């Protein structure tokens, strides 16, 4: 089993393409996607991600045009929330 960790802010179209690509590439019972986002919880992007199968969203440090922590900080939050053995 495989976990994909994605940290994001903005980049709606890129995230959608990435998630759709994962869904097309792997069987549904083979993966999970953990998205750590600083977007507003009511954004269309977050609603779309939450509607996807095997995908969990962690909202962290909601911000306005600035990064509060390093990229590694957000990736580590995602890794801590993975439930599969292999993490990508």
N, C-alpha and C positions, 0 to 999 in steps of 0.2 A: 504494500500500500504506500501511496505517495502523497505528501502534503506540499502544496504550493503556497508560499508566503509572498504576498504582494503588499508593499507599502506605497501609499499614493496620496496625492493632494492634487485635485484638478484632473487633467488628462482623461476625461470621460471616454472619448472615442478609442483611445489606445487601450484602456482597461477592458472595454467591451470586446474589442478584437482579441485581446489576450485570453479572456475567459472563454469566449466562443471557440477559440483555437484549442484550448485544453479540453473542452467538452467534446469536440469533434475527434480529438486524437486518442483519448483514453476512455475505457469503459466506465460507466457511471459508478460502479462499486470499487473502482481502483484508486480513486483520488479524493482529496478534499482541497478546497481553496480557502485560505485564510487571508482576508484583506484588512489591513490596518490603514485606516483613513483619517484624515483631519478635516474632511469635508463636513458640511452641515448635515445633520441626520435627515432633514427633510428634502435634501437635494434629489433630483431625478436619478443621478448616478447611484447614490446609495440605495434608493428604492429598487432600481434595476438589479444591482448586485444581490440584494437580499432576496430577490425573487428567483435566483438561480439555484439549481439543486447542488447539494454538497458544498455550499459556500457559506462561510460565516464572516460577518463584518464586525470589526472592533473599532469603535470610534474613539480616537485618542487625541487629546490636545487640539480641540477644534479652534481654528485660528483664522486670522484675516491676513493673507498675503505675507506670512513669515513663518519660518520653520522654528519651532520651539526646542527641538532636540535634533540629534544627528540621525541620519538615515539608519544607522546600525541600532539605535535605540528602538525605533519603530519595528525594524525587522526582528529584533529580539522579543518584542512583545508578541509578534505573530508566531514565532517559534515556540514560545511558552504555551501558546494556545492550540498547537497542533496535536492531533491525536494519532497520527500515523508514524511509523518508524523512520521512513526516509523523507527528508525535507529538501525541497528545492526552492 
